């Protein structure tokens, strides 16, 4: 296997087409726990992500190598929801997911949301570890999944003054 150079990865926001998101999620499907194909219709899910989320993307040689998709549409609770985090197999462990998650967190904070929620399968230890590294904490268990939350206390307190 070739060494991955993260310096050759281009990071962008909201530039992938629906077809590129579909192709990426299809390629990453087996890396999800459980397999993404078993949980959602990837074509419909890609369309929803394209239309309703903000995407943070890692590109390498014109190929979508990593994707974080977040919904920032709950203006009442000011809670954002990460719906998808995926990195193609050869970029796993190279820091791509970490960089994309950091971009997402910065975006959410800059847009005055007070928290980010996500759901993860507890058997997906690398994903749980990544989220915990960024300060996410489990607040609810749902079968084999856990809901995790990252709260920005300074933002939530400033809304009441």
LOLUM-8694 format. One record per atom (N, C-alpha, C): x, y, z; residue in one letter. Coordinates in steps of 0.05 Angstrom, whole numbers, plus 5000, padded with zeros to 4 digits. Layout:
# LOLUM-8694
XYZa/...
# end
This chain:
# LOLUM-8694
501749765000x/500050005000x/501850255000x/501050444984x/502550694982x/502050865008x/504151015015x/503751205038x/501951425029x/500251505047x/498351725041x/499651985051x/499552185034x/500552455041x/498152635043x/497552715067x/495152885072x/495553155059x/498053235054x/498553485040x/497553495012x/496953255001x/495953234973x/492853234973x/491653264997x/488753264999x/487853555000x/485753614984x/484653884983x/482053875000x/481754065018x/479354075035x/477554295025x/474954235022x/473054425012x/470454395028x/468754595024x/466054595037x/463954615015x/462054435016x/459654444999x/460254464969x/462054304959x/462754304931x/461954054916x/461453834931x/460853574918x/458053574906x/457853454883x/455153414871x/453753184884x/451153154879x/449652934890x/450852664880x/451652654855x/452752414844x/455452344857x/457052544863x/459652494876x/459152394905x/457252504919x/456552414946x/455652124945x/453852064926x/452851794922x/455151594917x/456951664899x/459251494892x/460951444917x/461451654932x/463151644956x/461851464977x/459351514983x/457951355004x/457751064996x/457251014970x/457150744960x/459850604964x/462050744959x/464650634962x/465250574992x/464350755009x/464850725038x/462850555053x/460750465040x/458550325053x/459450105072x/461249935063x/462049705079x/463749785103x/464750035104x/466350135126x/464550235149x/462050275144x/460150355165x/459450115182x/458750155207x/457949945226x/455050015235x/453049865225x/453049655204x/453349785177x/453749615157x/453949705129x/451849905122x/452550135110x/450750345104x/448450255086x/449050075067x/446949965049x/444749825065x/445349715088x/443449565104x/441549755119x/442350005121x/440950195138x/439250395122x/440350485100x/439050695084x/439150625054x/437450755039x/437650755010x/439750975003x/442150894995x/444351084991x/443651294971x/442151234950x/441451434930x/439751654943x/437751574958x/435951774971x/437451924993x/439151785007x/440751915029x/442652125017x/443852054994x/445752244981x/444252494972x/441852454962x/440152684953x/439552864977x/438752745000x/438152895024x/440553045034x/442852915034x/445353045043x/445953285024x/445753234998x/446353444979x/444553694982x/441953634987x/439953854988x/439853995015x/440253845037x/439653955063x/441953985083x/444353895075x/446553915094x/448754095084x/450554155103x/453054285096x/455054065096x/456654045074x/458553825072x/461453935074x/463053785088x/465953845090x/467253615076x/468953675057x/469953475038x/472953465036x/474053225032x/476853185027x/477053074999x/478653204982x/478853124954x/481753034948x/482152824933x/484752734924x/484552644895x/486052774878x/486052714849x/483152704838x/481552904845x/478852934835x/476852734847x/477652594867x/475952384879x/475252474908x/472652444915x/471752514942x/472752294961x/474752354977x/476052164994x/474952165023x/473752385031x/472552405058x/470252605058x/468352555076x/465952715077x/464852725105x/464252965114x/462653005139x/460253175130x/457853075137x/455453225130x/453953295156x/453153545158x/451853645182x/449353805174x/447153755189x/444753905186x/444854135206x/444554375196x/444454615213x/441854765208x/439654615212x/437054735205x/435054755228x/436054715253x/434254735276x/434755005290x/433455215279x/433955485290x/432755525317x/430855345325x/429655375352x/431455275374x/432555035372x/434254925393x/437154995388x/437855085364x/440655155357x/442454905359x/441254665354x/442754415354x/443354335325x/445854265319x/446654165293x/446753855296x/446453715273x/446453425274x/448253315252x/450453185260x/452253055241x/450852795232x/450252775206x/448952545196x/450852345184x/453152425176x/455052235163x/457952325166x/459652135172x/462552175172x/463651925158x/465051975136x/466151755120x/468751825107x/470551625106x/473151655093x/473651405078x/474551425053x/475151185038x/477451025051x/477450765046x/479250585060x/482150675061x/483250755038x/486150815038x/486951065053x/484951235060x/485551475076x/484851445105x/483851215113x/483251165142x/485851185158x/485751325180x/488051355197x/490051565189x/489551705167x/491351915157x/490752195167x/488652225183x/487852485194x/485752625178x/484752505157x/482752635140x/480152675156x/479152465169x/476652485184x/476952685207x/479152695219x/479652885241x/479553175231x/480853225208x/480953495197x/478053575189x/476553395176x/473853465168x/472053515192x/472353355213x/470753395237x/471453665250x/473953745250x/474754005260x/473554235244x/473554205218x/472254405201x/469354435207x/467954205211x/465154205217x/464554345243x/466054275264x/465754395290x/466154705289x/468154795275x/468655075272x/466355215258x/465355095237x/463055205222x/460555235240x/459955025255x/457655015273x/457855235294x/460255265306x/460655475326x/460355755314x/461555795290x/461456055277x/458556135270x/456855935267x/454055985260x/452255985284x/453456015308x/452056055333x/450255825342x/450855575333x/449455345344x/450755285371x/449155175389x/450155125417x/451054845421x/450354665403x/451254385406x/451154235380x/452654015379x/452553835356x/451953555368x/450053425355x/449253155363x/449952965339x/450652715346x/451052505326x/450352235338x/449952045321x/449351775329x/451551595318x/452551405335x/454651235327x/454150955338x/454950755323x/454750475333x/456950435353x/456350335376x/458350305397x/460550105390x/459949935370x/462049735362x/464149875343x/463550115335x/465450265317x/467350425335x/469150275348x/471050395367x/472650625356x/473750605331x/475350835321x/473651095318x/471151065310x/469451305308x/468851415335x/468151255354x/467551345382x/469951495393x/472351375389x/474851495399x/475351775385x/474851795359x/475152045345x/473352255357x/470852185360x/468852385371x/469652465399x/470452275416x/471252345443x/473752535443x/475552495424x/477952665422x/477052955418x/474852995405x/473853275400x/471853365422x/471553205443x/469853295465x/467053195465x/466253035445x/463552915446x/463352715469x/461052705481x/460552525503x/457852375498x/457752125505x/455251975503x/453252075523x/450852125513x/448752215531x/446252025531x/446251835512x/443951655511x/444751405494x/443851175503x/444250925488x/441650845475x/441850755450x/439550665434x/440250395422x/439850175437x/440649915427x/443749905424x/444649845399x/447549835395x/448750105387x/447050315387x/448050575381x/448150755405x/449650965403x/449851165424x/449451435412x/448051605426x/447851885418x/450052035433x/451552195417x/453752345429x/453252645424x/454252815442x/453653095440x/456253255447x/456553475433x/458653665439x/457253935443x/457554045467x/456154295474x/458254515476x/457354755467x/459054985469x/457955165491x/458755135516x/457555275539x/457455575536x/459655695527x/459755985525x/457556085506x/457055945485x/455056025465x/452255995478x/451755775491x/449055725502x/448455925524x/450455995541x/449956185562x/449556465551x/450856545530x/450656815519x/447856865506x/446456655500x/443756695488x/441756795508x/442356785534x/440456855554x/441057135566x/442957285555x/443557545565x/442657755547x/
# end
